[in-house]
Amino acid sequence: MAKYLVVVGGVISGTGKGVSASSVGLLLKFRGHNITLIKFDPYLNTNAGILAPREHGECFLCDDGTECDLDLGHYERIAGINVSKLNICTSGTLHKELIEEQEAGNYLGQTIQMIPHLTDKIQQRLLDLGKDKDVVIVEIGGTVGDSESFAFFEAVRQFKQKLKDDVLIGMVAPILWVDTIKEFKTKPLQNSVKELQRHGLQPDVIFCRVDRPVPENIINKVSMQTNVRKECIFDAPDVQSIYQVPLGFYDRHVDDLFVDLFRLPRSSCRIQKYREVVQKYVDNHMPPIEIGVLGKYDNCDEAYMSLKEALIHAGIANEAKVNIRWIKSDELEKYKDNRGLHKHFEGLSGIIVPGGFDKRGTEGKIKAIQYAREKKIPFLGICLGLQTAVIEFARNVCNLDANSLEFNKDTAHPVIHFVEGQEGLEKKSANMRLGSFDCELAKDSLALEMYGTKLIKERHRHRFEVNPAYLEEYNKHGLIVSGRNPDTNLIEIMELDRNIHPYFIGTQAHPEFKSRLQFPSPLFKGLVSAAIKYSQENTKVDGK
């Protein structure tokens, strides 16, 4: 029978429930336990595919094509598991299932209600997920007291009533430091616990989010006011990297506590190799290199979360510190020549054009790609980044009046066109080429050198592709196809001949979604390696 840890948030959202849940999961995994995680999100959307990245952060993509909350990226990168549609559940999904089942006649004669129908479905999700697992870690989105989360808390209350000590409740909430009076304030946390108790639930463990060490008397106060044992209350301070959180939990014996509370078999925690990799990153004093990322959203850290983490992974693999310079692509569109662009790109050792949708900012991305190509700055194009690289090359090298059908349906040269079966589709949600697909790499290509194997799999999220009608013209000028889908022949990867440019490559896939701390994405790793070389060579030139 699986054990269940339900992680809830108190006071405010964004305190790190996903990171905390993933960190506990990793420690239990290092002790040999079979774990998984699931997030219950209270919003009525059925998936995160068309949520605004500027408000909700990136849409994380799973192997099975599920578009979901960015916290599932933490589950993969920190806990080291592969997630799927089984690991995310929204209120919208549950309501949709209930309505479809009712229309199919599954509830003849019944009045469908939140209790028991919706709460029963939530509990069944948990039971199904735990069938072959030792521990299931459940994150409930938002904070305690949110009206839209009521069904999830009620379902957990019923679930705990049935499974008793096999279900534990963990709360992640801040202890506030008021700088004007130099005091910690625990009242908001206390009130969140009281709100949880109104749902019939009592926290077993509290993770206190803080920005400085918490004295013992404050922990004692929290224990007394919340009825949680002192040894079950942990401070969770801000750290340089989220990958330090599992180490902090391990040093505080969080895993020992859960092993005891869940009555799990005792075993040693095989954390040493992980610690060495993280320490390598934290202690890195190498001169930094700077990579420019052509974004279009204000909250770049969250809107491009997986890309940011992939650069960290690649930096660790190359023993380099990678700094990101976020560049708003639409701001580049006003410049008519490289003189204006230079102030945005000066000092960069690499440029990335990430994925995206719609026309806004694309001409700025094309200018950036031209700059990278002509100045021989290492370049990586991802999804739309590949497509805009092809447009740039067609225009400025092949002298074609080229564009994508996404941006101009009347373009003279549609070098980017619809993937077969996508044109004319009206439904927007979950309606693209989604998920993990094979790619066969060309002999002697840069892509093959980076991946080290001929057949690879990467995740995709797109409805447009490179039009193969222009390949002969590209080949004449050194832009070659180095990766294709073996089943459909769809163009997956293109690159410039290395005699023309040392590292210029674009992929239709999103390799950032599969990058892990100990297994960095080959294309990101290659970009950082090329950026280091570029930086060193240009430093020598400047030194003369």
TIMAR-535720 format. One record per residue (C-alpha): z, x, y negated; residue number from 0. Coordinates in nm, 3 decimals. Each point is the difference from the previous one (the first is absolute). Layout:
REM residues N
> Z|X|Y|NUM
...
***
This chain:
REM residues 544
> 0.000|0.000|0.000|0
> -0.102|0.141|-0.339|1
> 0.246|0.063|-0.280|2
> -0.087|-0.120|-0.350|3
> 0.085|0.156|-0.337|4
> -0.081|-0.232|-0.292|5
> -0.033|0.185|-0.332|6
> 0.042|-0.205|-0.318|7
> 0.003|0.091|-0.367|8
> 0.263|-0.070|-0.261|9
> 0.004|-0.018|-0.383|10
> -0.363|0.104|-0.063|11
> -0.318|0.059|0.197|12
> -0.159|0.342|0.034|13
> 0.318|0.178|0.111|14
> -0.156|0.149|0.312|15
> 0.054|-0.249|0.282|16
> -0.321|0.111|0.170|17
> 0.084|0.370|-0.026|18
> 0.357|-0.063|0.121|19
> -0.117|-0.213|0.294|20
> -0.263|0.259|0.096|21
> 0.252|0.283|-0.023|22
> 0.244|-0.173|0.236|23
> -0.292|-0.069|0.232|24
> -0.106|0.365|0.002|25
> 0.352|0.122|0.086|26
> 0.029|-0.245|0.289|27
> -0.348|0.102|0.115|28
> 0.106|0.367|-0.007|29
> 0.285|-0.101|0.231|30
> -0.249|-0.133|0.254|31
> 0.014|-0.371|-0.078|32
> -0.312|-0.217|-0.010|33
> -0.004|-0.153|-0.347|34
> -0.221|-0.215|-0.218|35
> 0.023|-0.161|-0.344|36
> -0.110|-0.329|-0.153|37
> -0.006|-0.121|-0.358|38
> 0.050|-0.364|-0.092|39
> -0.154|-0.059|-0.343|40
> 0.091|-0.325|-0.177|41
> -0.324|-0.042|-0.197|42
> -0.244|-0.276|0.098|43
> -0.303|0.227|0.024|44
> -0.114|0.045|0.359|45
> -0.073|0.370|-0.058|46
> 0.005|0.264|-0.273|47
> -0.377|0.045|-0.012|48
> -0.059|-0.168|-0.335|49
> 0.334|0.063|-0.170|50
> -0.025|0.198|-0.325|51
> 0.082|0.369|0.062|52
> 0.136|0.033|-0.353|53
> 0.271|-0.254|0.089|54
> 0.060|0.046|0.373|55
> -0.114|0.356|0.063|56
> -0.263|0.099|0.252|57
> -0.123|-0.216|0.283|58
> 0.082|0.201|0.313|59
> -0.251|-0.024|0.283|60
> 0.086|0.003|0.371|61
> -0.213|0.111|0.295|62
> -0.065|-0.362|0.095|63
> -0.124|-0.082|-0.351|64
> 0.315|-0.173|-0.122|65
> 0.037|0.023|-0.379|66
> 0.368|0.020|-0.082|67
> 0.283|0.109|-0.226|68
> 0.036|0.370|-0.088|69
> 0.338|0.012|0.180|70
> -0.191|0.004|0.328|71
> -0.138|0.332|-0.115|72
> 0.359|0.126|-0.009|73
> 0.049|-0.130|0.353|74
> -0.295|0.208|0.118|75
> 0.062|0.315|-0.205|76
> 0.379|0.018|0.032|77
> 0.083|-0.178|0.326|78
> -0.316|0.134|0.164|79
> -0.121|-0.324|0.158|80
> -0.340|-0.170|-0.011|81
> 0.030|-0.345|-0.154|82
> -0.216|-0.310|0.044|83
> -0.001|-0.371|-0.081|84
> 0.312|-0.027|0.218|85
> 0.198|0.206|-0.254|86
> -0.055|-0.222|-0.305|87
> 0.071|-0.368|-0.050|88
> -0.024|-0.195|-0.324|89
> 0.119|-0.350|-0.083|90
> -0.365|-0.089|-0.052|91
> -0.089|0.112|0.352|92
> 0.281|-0.206|0.152|93
> -0.086|-0.313|-0.200|94
> -0.368|0.038|0.091|95
> 0.086|0.029|0.370|96
> 0.222|-0.308|-0.017|97
> -0.268|-0.207|-0.170|98
> -0.269|0.112|0.246|99
> 0.228|-0.077|0.296|100
> 0.083|-0.341|-0.146|101
> -0.371|-0.077|-0.047|102
> -0.061|0.107|0.361|103
> 0.253|-0.260|0.113|104
> 0.281|0.235|0.103|105
> 0.266|-0.201|-0.185|106
> -0.102|-0.358|0.076|107
> 0.267|-0.240|-0.119|108
> 0.205|0.270|-0.170|109
> 0.082|0.044|-0.367|110
> -0.072|0.366|-0.072|111
> 0.281|0.160|-0.200|112
> 0.125|0.339|-0.108|113
> 0.286|-0.041|0.247|114
> -0.067|0.015|0.291|115
> -0.378|0.054|0.007|116
> -0.040|0.285|-0.250|117
> 0.325|0.174|0.095|118
> -0.089|-0.027|0.370|119
> -0.334|0.172|-0.062|120
> 0.176|0.285|-0.181|121
> 0.242|0.048|0.289|122
> -0.281|-0.011|0.256|123
> -0.178|0.278|-0.193|124
> 0.309|0.215|0.036|125
> 0.036|-0.073|0.371|126
> -0.367|0.073|0.069|127
> 0.014|0.328|-0.191|128
> 0.311|0.111|0.186|129
> -0.125|-0.063|0.355|130
> -0.073|0.365|0.077|131
> 0.213|0.168|-0.270|132
> 0.352|0.141|-0.017|133
> 0.045|-0.066|-0.372|134
> -0.189|-0.224|-0.244|135
> 0.063|0.067|-0.370|136
> -0.070|-0.302|-0.219|137
> -0.056|0.026|-0.375|138
> 0.024|-0.317|-0.210|139
> -0.197|0.038|-0.323|140
> 0.150|-0.070|-0.340|141
> 0.373|-0.033|-0.055|142
> 0.284|-0.216|0.126|143
> 0.004|-0.323|-0.199|144
> -0.377|-0.037|-0.044|145
> -0.076|-0.367|0.064|146
> -0.323|0.077|0.184|147
> 0.189|0.210|0.259|148
> 0.234|-0.278|0.113|149
> -0.183|-0.072|0.327|150
> 0.019|0.365|0.107|151
> 0.374|0.027|-0.065|152
> 0.063|-0.328|0.181|153
> -0.207|0.120|0.295|154
> 0.197|0.326|0.012|155
> 0.328|-0.196|-0.014|156
> -0.104|-0.207|0.300|157
> -0.135|0.308|0.177|158
> 0.326|0.189|-0.045|159
> 0.196|-0.300|0.120|160
> -0.196|0.015|0.327|161
> -0.014|0.378|0.051|162
> 0.335|0.083|-0.165|163
> 0.067|0.377|-0.005|164
> -0.361|0.078|0.089|165
> -0.090|-0.088|-0.360|166
> 0.132|0.209|-0.291|167
> -0.048|-0.055|-0.372|168
> -0.058|0.293|-0.235|169
> -0.011|-0.038|-0.377|170
> -0.168|0.240|-0.243|171
> 0.134|-0.048|-0.352|172
> 0.069|0.214|-0.305|173
> 0.334|0.107|-0.139|174
> -0.065|0.017|-0.372|175
> 0.102|0.291|-0.222|176
> 0.065|-0.104|-0.360|177
> -0.055|0.312|-0.204|178
> 0.160|-0.128|-0.320|179
> 0.341|-0.034|0.166|180
> -0.057|0.257|0.278|181
> 0.096|-0.242|0.277|182
> -0.142|-0.139|0.324|183
> -0.031|-0.378|0.015|184
> 0.007|-0.172|0.339|185
> 0.014|-0.364|-0.111|186
> -0.377|-0.068|0.043|187
> 0.020|0.135|0.357|188
> 0.310|-0.210|0.069|189
> -0.177|-0.312|-0.127|190
> -0.299|0.071|0.224|191
> 0.228|0.018|0.303|192
> 0.158|-0.332|-0.101|193
> -0.349|-0.149|-0.030|194
> -0.079|0.124|0.350|195
> 0.323|-0.152|0.127|196
> -0.111|-0.337|-0.140|197
> -0.285|0.023|0.252|198
> 0.259|0.039|0.275|199
> -0.064|0.373|0.037|200
> 0.232|0.298|-0.039|201
> -0.138|0.352|-0.047|202
> 0.101|0.248|0.268|203
> -0.132|0.303|-0.189|204
> -0.064|0.064|-0.369|205
> -0.227|0.269|-0.144|206
> 0.103|0.057|-0.361|207
> -0.294|0.117|-0.210|208
> 0.121|0.241|-0.267|209
> -0.135|0.274|-0.224|210
> 0.310|0.221|0.031|211
> 0.282|0.069|0.249|212
> 0.240|-0.291|0.050|213
> 0.375|0.079|0.008|214
> 0.206|-0.122|0.295|215
> 0.197|-0.248|-0.208|216
> -0.322|-0.189|-0.080|217
> -0.092|-0.019|0.369|218
> 0.354|-0.127|0.071|219
> -0.043|-0.266|-0.268|220
> -0.332|-0.116|0.146|221
> 0.159|-0.015|0.345|222
> 0.292|-0.210|-0.119|223
> -0.213|-0.243|-0.203|224
> -0.273|-0.050|0.262|225
> 0.204|0.002|0.321|226
> -0.215|0.284|0.138|227
> 0.172|0.292|0.170|228
> 0.005|0.318|-0.205|229
> -0.173|0.200|0.274|230
> -0.287|-0.251|-0.016|231
> -0.067|0.059|-0.371|232
> -0.236|0.285|-0.091|233
> -0.119|0.134|-0.330|234
> -0.380|0.032|-0.012|235
> -0.074|0.225|-0.298|236
> -0.335|0.061|-0.166|237
> -0.182|0.293|0.160|238
> -0.298|0.219|-0.084|239
> -0.204|-0.140|0.288|240
> 0.028|-0.317|0.209|241
> -0.028|0.223|0.308|242
> 0.348|0.132|-0.081|243
> 0.155|-0.344|0.050|244
> 0.013|0.023|0.383|245
> 0.163|0.343|-0.034|246
> 0.260|-0.140|-0.240|247
> 0.074|-0.285|0.239|248
> 0.028|0.243|0.291|249
> 0.242|0.222|-0.194|250
> 0.212|-0.311|-0.070|251
> -0.007|-0.094|0.373|252
> -0.179|-0.330|-0.061|253
> -0.174|0.026|0.338|254
> 0.334|0.057|0.176|255
> 0.134|-0.318|-0.158|256
> -0.292|-0.215|0.119|257
> 0.012|0.149|0.349|258
> 0.367|-0.100|0.017|259
> -0.042|-0.345|-0.157|260
> -0.297|-0.083|0.225|261
> 0.164|0.158|0.305|262
> -0.311|0.210|0.064|263
> -0.009|0.295|0.242|264
> 0.109|0.319|-0.173|265
> -0.248|0.286|-0.029|266
> -0.065|0.287|-0.238|267
> -0.217|-0.054|-0.308|268
> -0.312|0.220|0.017|269
> -0.032|0.039|-0.374|270
> -0.031|0.376|-0.045|271
> -0.382|0.024|-0.019|272
> -0.008|-0.286|-0.248|273
> 0.267|0.170|-0.210|274
> -0.201|0.323|-0.006|275
> -0.314|-0.177|-0.126|276
> 0.189|-0.187|-0.273|277
> 0.189|0.311|-0.104|278
> -0.330|0.184|-0.024|279
> -0.111|-0.257|-0.257|280
> 0.326|-0.011|-0.195|281
> 0.035|0.379|-0.014|282
> -0.365|0.061|-0.092|283
> -0.012|0.227|-0.304|284
> -0.373|0.076|0.015|285
> -0.193|-0.035|-0.328|286
> -0.116|-0.361|-0.016|287
> -0.359|-0.116|0.013|288
> -0.105|-0.313|-0.181|289
> -0.225|-0.268|0.147|290
> -0.154|-0.265|-0.224|291
> -0.010|-0.356|0.133|292
> -0.230|-0.251|-0.170|293
> 0.213|-0.315|0.008|294
> -0.034|-0.333|-0.177|295
> 0.353|-0.143|0.019|296
> 0.304|0.067|-0.218|297
> 0.254|0.040|0.282|298
> -0.192|0.277|0.175|299
> 0.290|0.119|0.218|300
> 0.018|-0.334|0.182|301
> -0.363|-0.109|-0.033|302
> -0.109|0.322|0.175|303
> 0.313|0.061|0.208|304
> -0.171|0.116|0.320|305
> -0.233|0.232|-0.191|306
> 0.294|0.157|-0.180|307
> 0.184|0.054|0.329|308
> -0.314|0.141|0.167|309
> -0.018|0.266|-0.272|310
> 0.365|0.088|0.065|311
> -0.074|0.037|0.372|312
> -0.306|0.215|-0.072|313
> 0.201|0.216|-0.239|314
> 0.266|0.067|0.264|315
> -0.269|0.096|0.253|316
> -0.149|0.245|-0.251|317
> 0.339|0.125|-0.126|318
> -0.090|-0.119|-0.348|319
> 0.158|-0.227|-0.258|320
> -0.248|-0.269|-0.101|321
> 0.036|-0.172|-0.336|322
> -0.204|-0.311|-0.077|323
> -0.162|-0.065|-0.336|324
> -0.074|-0.371|-0.024|325
> -0.318|-0.061|-0.199|326
> -0.102|-0.352|-0.104|327
> -0.367|-0.019|0.087|328
> -0.091|-0.258|-0.263|329
> 0.116|0.238|-0.275|330
> -0.275|0.246|0.099|331
> -0.281|-0.245|-0.063|332
> -0.004|0.061|-0.376|333
> -0.104|0.366|0.036|334
> -0.368|0.090|-0.020|335
> 0.031|0.359|0.123|336
> 0.232|0.245|0.175|337
> 0.178|0.106|-0.318|338
> 0.201|-0.320|-0.008|339
> 0.061|0.008|0.374|340
> 0.124|0.358|-0.006|341
> 0.338|-0.088|-0.155|342
> 0.068|-0.238|0.291|343
> -0.105|0.247|0.271|344
> 0.106|0.334|-0.144|345
> 0.229|0.183|0.243|346
> -0.077|-0.223|0.297|347
> -0.064|0.162|0.337|348
> -0.129|-0.314|0.172|349
> -0.113|-0.356|-0.072|350
> 0.043|-0.318|0.206|351
> -0.174|-0.331|-0.062|352
> 0.196|-0.257|0.205|353
> -0.099|-0.340|0.133|354
> -0.019|-0.308|-0.218|355
> -0.189|-0.316|-0.081|356
> -0.208|-0.148|-0.286|357
> -0.193|0.167|-0.280|358
> 0.281|0.098|-0.238|359
> 0.028|0.377|-0.036|360
> -0.286|0.085|0.236|361
> -0.215|0.171|-0.264|362
> 0.298|0.221|-0.084|363
> 0.032|0.089|0.368|364
> -0.368|0.090|0.011|365
> 0.046|0.232|-0.301|366
> 0.296|0.165|0.173|367
> -0.201|0.052|0.319|368
> -0.285|0.157|-0.194|369
> 0.250|0.233|-0.165|370
> 0.149|0.099|0.338|371
> -0.344|0.056|0.153|372
> -0.137|0.209|-0.285|373
> 0.318|0.203|-0.053|374
> 0.043|0.046|0.379|375
> 0.352|-0.144|-0.009|376
> 0.117|-0.110|0.348|377
> -0.065|-0.373|0.033|378
> 0.103|-0.278|0.239|379
> -0.142|-0.351|-0.030|380
> 0.172|-0.284|0.184|381
> -0.179|-0.330|0.072|382
> -0.119|-0.094|-0.351|383
> 0.030|0.373|-0.073|384
> -0.276|0.070|0.254|385
> -0.213|-0.281|-0.139|386
> 0.030|0.116|-0.361|387
> -0.075|0.358|0.112|388
> -0.325|-0.125|0.154|389
> -0.085|-0.190|-0.320|390
> 0.068|0.311|-0.209|391
> -0.218|0.219|0.223|392
> -0.283|-0.254|0.007|393
> 0.001|-0.025|-0.380|394
> 0.057|0.358|-0.110|395
> -0.163|0.200|0.280|396
> -0.264|-0.233|0.145|397
> -0.083|-0.161|-0.339|398
> 0.029|-0.356|0.129|399
> 0.117|-0.297|-0.208|400
> 0.261|-0.066|0.268|401
> 0.303|-0.222|0.036|402
> 0.198|-0.205|0.250|403
> -0.070|-0.365|0.068|404
> 0.372|-0.053|-0.062|405
> -0.048|0.094|-0.365|406
> -0.362|-0.099|-0.068|407
> -0.177|-0.241|0.231|408
> -0.331|0.068|-0.180|409
> 0.009|0.380|0.018|410
> -0.336|0.168|0.060|411
> 0.147|0.230|0.263|412
> 0.288|-0.158|0.197|413
> 0.132|0.321|0.154|414
> 0.313|-0.195|0.101|415
> -0.054|-0.337|0.168|416
> 0.189|-0.257|0.206|417
> 0.126|0.080|0.347|418
> -0.193|-0.218|0.245|419
> 0.152|-0.348|0.010|420
> 0.193|0.033|-0.327|421
> -0.254|-0.131|-0.250|422
> 0.059|-0.358|-0.107|423
> 0.353|-0.028|0.134|424
> 0.216|-0.204|-0.237|425
> 0.341|0.049|0.160|426
> 0.175|0.296|-0.162|427
> 0.311|0.051|0.214|428
> -0.017|0.210|0.320|429
> -0.378|-0.021|-0.005|430
> -0.125|0.358|-0.017|431
> -0.072|0.271|0.254|432
> 0.366|0.059|0.079|433
> 0.182|0.227|0.241|434
> -0.052|0.317|0.198|435
> -0.357|0.100|0.093|436
> -0.159|0.294|0.179|437
> -0.192|0.270|-0.183|438
> -0.216|0.266|0.164|439
> -0.019|0.324|-0.198|440
> -0.311|0.213|-0.043|441
> -0.026|0.348|0.147|442
> 0.079|0.290|-0.239|443
> 0.124|-0.241|-0.268|444
> 0.298|0.045|-0.230|445
> 0.139|-0.326|0.141|446
> -0.009|0.138|0.355|447
> 0.169|0.320|-0.115|448
> 0.278|-0.202|-0.166|449
> 0.065|-0.237|0.292|450
> -0.064|0.247|0.281|451
> -0.133|-0.271|0.232|452
> -0.333|-0.181|0.018|453
> 0.129|-0.359|0.033|454
> 0.264|-0.125|-0.244|455
> 0.158|-0.332|-0.100|456
> 0.096|-0.099|-0.354|457
> 0.098|-0.326|-0.169|458
> -0.248|-0.195|-0.213|459
> 0.015|-0.270|-0.265|460
> -0.339|-0.073|-0.159|461
> -0.293|-0.242|-0.020|462
> -0.259|0.242|-0.142|463
> -0.157|0.308|0.159|464
> -0.242|0.284|-0.076|465
> -0.361|-0.122|0.020|466
> -0.178|0.227|0.253|467
> -0.341|-0.058|-0.161|468
> 0.057|0.289|-0.241|469
> 0.129|0.263|0.245|470
> -0.323|0.200|0.012|471
> 0.012|0.046|-0.378|472
> 0.365|0.106|0.012|473
> -0.067|0.249|0.279|474
> -0.267|0.174|-0.209|475
> 0.266|0.080|-0.259|476
> 0.285|0.094|0.234|477
> 0.203|-0.321|0.041|478
> 0.029|-0.063|0.373|479
> 0.151|-0.256|0.234|480
> 0.272|0.168|0.206|481
> 0.157|-0.306|0.163|482
> -0.131|-0.327|0.143|483
> 0.142|-0.290|0.194|484
> -0.139|0.050|0.353|485
> -0.035|-0.376|0.062|486
> -0.162|-0.121|-0.323|487
> -0.133|0.326|-0.149|488
> 0.185|-0.087|-0.323|489
> 0.035|0.304|-0.226|490
> 0.364|0.108|0.003|491
> 0.007|0.346|-0.160|492
> -0.232|0.190|-0.235|493
> 0.035|0.351|-0.136|494
> -0.182|0.255|-0.213|495
> -0.142|0.307|0.170|496
> 0.262|0.275|-0.027|497
> -0.260|0.229|-0.155|498
> -0.005|-0.245|-0.292|499
> 0.370|-0.089|-0.023|500
> 0.303|0.143|0.188|501
> 0.173|-0.336|0.061|502
> -0.172|-0.322|-0.098|503
> 0.051|-0.278|0.253|504
> 0.029|-0.377|0.000|505
> 0.109|-0.242|0.268|506
> -0.044|-0.374|0.033|507
> 0.340|-0.009|0.169|508
> 0.354|0.020|-0.139|509
> 0.141|0.315|0.165|510
> 0.315|-0.018|-0.214|511
> 0.134|-0.288|0.211|512
> 0.028|0.214|0.315|513
> 0.144|0.312|-0.164|514
> 0.348|0.096|0.120|515
> 0.252|0.263|-0.104|516
> -0.058|0.210|0.312|517
> -0.362|-0.109|0.051|518
> -0.179|0.010|-0.337|519
> -0.342|-0.155|-0.050|520
> -0.265|0.267|0.071|521
> -0.205|-0.091|-0.309|522
> 0.303|0.021|-0.230|523
> 0.112|0.321|0.165|524
> -0.348|0.143|-0.052|525
> -0.008|-0.112|-0.363|526
> 0.331|0.170|-0.079|527
> -0.110|0.317|0.181|528
> -0.323|0.006|-0.204|529
> 0.197|-0.075|-0.318|530
> 0.230|0.298|0.062|531
> -0.302|0.226|0.042|532
> -0.163|-0.145|-0.312|533
> 0.320|0.052|-0.200|534
> 0.035|0.360|0.115|535
> -0.361|0.085|-0.079|536
> 0.017|-0.155|-0.345|537
> 0.331|0.171|-0.075|538
> -0.165|0.334|0.079|539
> -0.289|-0.083|-0.231|540
> 0.236|-0.104|-0.278|541
> 0.206|0.314|0.059|542
> -0.298|0.220|-0.074|543
***
